[in-house]
Amino acid sequence: MVDSASMATASPLNIGILYDAWHEGPEEDRVAPSKSAGKGPRRKRAKPDREEIFEVLAKRGHRPEYHCLDGRTRSLKALAGADFDLIFNLTESYAGDDTKDINIAAYLDLLGLPYTGSGLSGLHLAQDKAVAKRLFQFHGIRTPHFATVYRGRLQWSDDLHFPVIVKPKREDGSIGIEFNAVVGSIKEMMERIDALHADLDSPVLIEEYIEGRELYVGVLGNDPPEALPVVELNLSDLPPGTPRIAGTEVKWERGTEAYRRTKLRFPKDLPEATRAKIVETAVSAFRALEIRDYGRVDLRLTENGTIYTLEVNPNPWLHSTAEFATAARESGRDLAQLVEEIVDLAITRYRGKTLSVHSS
């Protein structure tokens, strides 16, 4: 862990907390959704972590200010004229299209505005799950066999065995992944593919379903990156017959039986050699996709100890109750230390020197 008290900042920073929302304004102000946005822009979940981050930055002596990209060109123009030392980038979409977080990073690069988290390349490689999995294979990182298909055209395929999980090739936050995503026959698979094409109008990833434990490893830092303690989403208490996956029912549908029965925990029964291999795999995946500053690696651990990397999430949710902050807390960092460390990592990349942390 980085000792935040040992870092040294010359002065407080003007930090723009950048987040996204879709504004349904006058026609001339709207941004037309791309075809990849499916039937149109979709509202994303709220981002209460921005409020926690604002409070932390203010308490630690910085001057935070919210800036919303709301889908109108005026919000882009306002950002171009903003005077920030650093952007704390919490965006996940633009005008409701969550494939355009890449465009936001490119826009920040063009403006010359320093920002936290992954850049254009890392966001692109992680967002396209098929590309990410090919990179895993190239680097010797085990990942489930897979295929990609769009409108009846097979784009790529390993030899697959049922059951498989059918999900969007480019989505995050478990969008498009419900319990019925796990299928055991050609008929069910084709029905699921058709439903995803109809709902999202995007390529589909077909991946062999790996029965095992759902593990998350946060990775923090750049040179070198550090793995945070392993977190497990306990899926063992899901109702009988329910696929053991972290779908939308588990992650977002509060009040449901599936949501109530799944909790985060720190697994204490992992052999030390297995834990070390999990950490090594997570850091390798983080590096393979060129992720910067912080990210979360999702893995599966089978009963016989085989580790599969499912995906890497750049700029994961930083709310105090989320997996990343929970793991950071287990490592000895409170939320304030975590946020300041992310700020320091970004500034170090841009300036080539370390900032200090203001005492709260």
N, C-alpha and C positions, 0 to 999 in steps of 0.2 A: 504493500500500500504506500502511496505517496504521502509523506508527512506534509499536510497542507500548511502547517505553521512555518515550514522551512522555505516556502516559496516567497519571492520578493517582487511586489508591484510598485511602480513609481507613483501611480495615481489611480483614482477610481475610473471606471470605464463607462462610456455611454453605450448601453447594450440594448439593441432592439430585439424584442421577443416576437419572432415572426411566426404567425399561425395562419391557417386557412379557414375560410367559410364561404359558402356559395350565396351570392347576393342575387335575388330575383328582381333586378331593377328594371329601369326603362330599356326598351329593346336596343337602343343605340349603345347602351353601356354593357350589354351582356356579351359574354364570350361563348361562341358556339361550341358545343362539345364535339370532341373528335369521335370517330366511329368506335374507337377503343373504349369509349365510355358507355357502351351498350345503348340502352334506350334513352340515355340522357344523363346529365350530371346527377350524381347521387350525393346526398348529404352524408358527411362523415360524422362519426361519433364526436361528442364534445371532448375538449381537451383541457380538463381541469388542472392538468399538470402545469399549464402556463401560469396559473395563479400562484401555485406553490413556488415555482421558479422565480417569479417576480418578487415575491416576499423575501425569498432567500437572498437574491441579488441586492435588493434594497437594504436589508439588514447588514449585509457585508460591505456596505459602503459604495456600491456601484449605483449608477443612475439608469435603471431599466425603464423601457417604454414599449408598450404594445404596438405592433403594426400588423394589421390584418390584410391578407390578400383575399379579397372577396369575389374575385371573378370579373371585376370591372377594370378596364384599362387604367382608370384613374388611380387605383390602388397600386398598380405597377409603376406609374409615373411618380407617385408619392414616394415610393421606395427608392427610386432613382435619385430623388432629391434629399433623401434622409441623411443625417449626419451622425452615423453610428461608428463607434470604434470596432464593434463586433455585432454580428447577428447571431442570436441563439435560435437556430433553425428548428422549429417544431412543425413545419408544414408536412402534410401527407398527400395533398392533392392541390389542384387548381381548378376552380369552377366546378368542383365536384368530381373531377376526373383524376383518380388516384394513380394514373400512369404518368402524370405530369409533374410529380415531385422532382423528376429529372430536369425538366425545363426550368423549374425555379432555381435549382442549383446552378444551371448554366447561366441564368440571368444574373444571379449574384456574382458569378465569376466575371461576366462581362462588365458589371458595374464596379468591379474591384472591391466589393464589400467582403471582408473576412467573415466566415461563418463556421459554426460548430458542426461537427458530424461529417458524414460522408459526402464526397464530392460526386460529380457527374458519373464517373466510371463506376464507383462502388454502388451507387444507387441503381444504375442500369444493370450491372451484372447480377445484383441480388434480386432485382424485380423480375427479371426473366428467369423463372425457375429452371427451365430447360437448359439455358446457357450456364446457369450456376452449377447444375448437376454435371454437365460435361466438364466443367473446370474441376469439380471435385474428382471426377474419374481420372482426369489428366494428372492431378496431384496425388493420386493414390488414396484419396479420402473415400471410404465406402459410403455409397448412397443407394437407395432402392432402385432397381431397374425401372425404366420408364419409357413412355411413348408420348408423343404430342400429335394432336389432330385438330384440324379446323375445317368445318363444313365438308366432311367426308374425305378430306385429303390428309393422308398420313405424312407428317413432316419429319418424324424421327421415331425409331422404335428399337428397343432391346427386345429380347425374347422374354415375354411376360407370363406369369402364372397367377391365377386367381387365388385368393381375393385380391382386388385392386382398389385403390381409392382414386376417384375421378374428381378433379378440382380445376379451377381456373389456372392458366399458366402464369398470368400476371395479376395477382391480387394480394392484399395483405389483410391482417386482422381477421383471418378465417372467413372472409367473404366468399360465399359460394361453397362452403364446406359445412354440410349438415351431416347428421348420422347416416342418412341414405347415400352419402358419398362413397361408402364402402360397399362394393358390389361383388357378387360371386358368380356371375354368368354373363355371357355375351349380350343377352337380351337386356338385363339390368344396366349393363355398361352403356349400350347404345341409347337407352332411354335417358340415362343421366347426362350423357354427352349432348343429346338433343335439348334437354332442359337448360343446360348451361349456355349453349349457343343462343337459345331463345332469350334468356334472361340477361346475359352479359355481352353477347356477340363478340366473344374473344376466343383465342385458341385454348384448347383443353389439355391438361396434363393428366396422363394416366400413369399411376405409380403403384408398384407392388406394395400391398399393405403389410407392414411389419408389426407383428404382435410383440409388444414389449412395453417398457416403462418410458414415459414421456419426460425428457430431461431438458433443462434450459441452462446454458452457460453464458453469462454475461462476460464480455471481453472489453477491457478498458485500457486505453493507451495506444501508443504508436511505436515507440522505440525503446524497449520492446513492449508489445501488448501483454496485458496481465489478465488471466482468467479469474473471475470472481467465483465464490463458492457455488457448487452445483445445486440447482433447484429442481425439484421434481413436482410435476403436477400429478397428484395422486388420482388416477382414473379407476382404481380397483373397486371403488364403491358405486360405480355406475350401475343402473338397473340391469339385471340379467338379460343377455341377448343384445345389449347395446354395444356398438363398436367402441373400442377404447381409443377415441380420437378427441383432440381439442377443437371441436367444431364450434359453430356459432352458439349452439345451445349451451355448451359448457362455458364459453368465454363471456357471452353478452346477455343471455336471457335470464336476468335476475328473477328469483322467485320460483324457477322451475326446479324439479327434482334433480336434474342433471347438474345445474349450477350449484345447488346446495351441497351435493355429494362430492364435489371436486375441490380440493384444497391444495395450496402450495405447501411444500415441506422441504426440509433439508435432509436428504437420505443419509442415514447413519450406518446402513448395512452394506455399503459398497466396499469391496476389497480395495486396499490402497493402490494396488497395481491397476485395477479397473478405473478408479477415480483419476489416476495419473494419465491413463490413456484417453479418457473422456476430455480432460483438460487439454491435452496435446492435440486431439482432434479438433476441438473448438477453436483453438488459436490458429491451427493450420487452415481451417475453413475461413476464418476471419481474414487472414492474409491472402488467401487464394482469390477472394472477391474484392480485394483492395478497399476494404472497409477502413474508415478513419475514426479515431477518437473513441467511439463506443459502439457496441453492437451486441446482439443476442443470437446465439447459435442454438437451434432446436435439433435435438437428437433423439434417437430411440435406442434403448438397450434391451437386447433380447435375453431370454432366460439363460442361454449358454454364454453370455458375456460379449456378444458381438455388438459393435457400435455402428449405427447408421446415422449419417448426417442428413437431415431433412431439408433445412434451409437456414439462411442467415438473414437476420433482420437488422438493417442499418437504422440508426437513430430510433431505437425502440422507445416505447412509452416510458416516461420518467416519473410518473405519479408515484407517491410514496408507498402505495399499496401494490404496485406492479412488480413483475418478476425482477427487473433489473435493479430497482432501488432496494428491493428486499434482499437481494444477493449482496449489494454494496453494503447494506447495513450489517449483514453477517460478517463481512470482511473488516468491519470496524469504522466504516464511513457513514456518517449521518447524511441526510439529504443535502444539507448545506455544503458539506465537504465534497460530496459527489458533484454537485452543480458547479462549484468553483473549480474542481479538478477538470471538468469538461471545458470550462472557459479557458483554463490555463493550457490545456492540450491544443486548443484551437489557436490561441495567440502564439504559442510556441512554434506552431507550424508556419504561421505567417511572418513572424518577426524573428524567429531563430533564437529567441531568448525567453527565459521563464518569467512569468508574472508571479507576484506573491498574492497571498490570500489576505483579505482584510478580516480582522477579528470582529466577530459579532458582539 
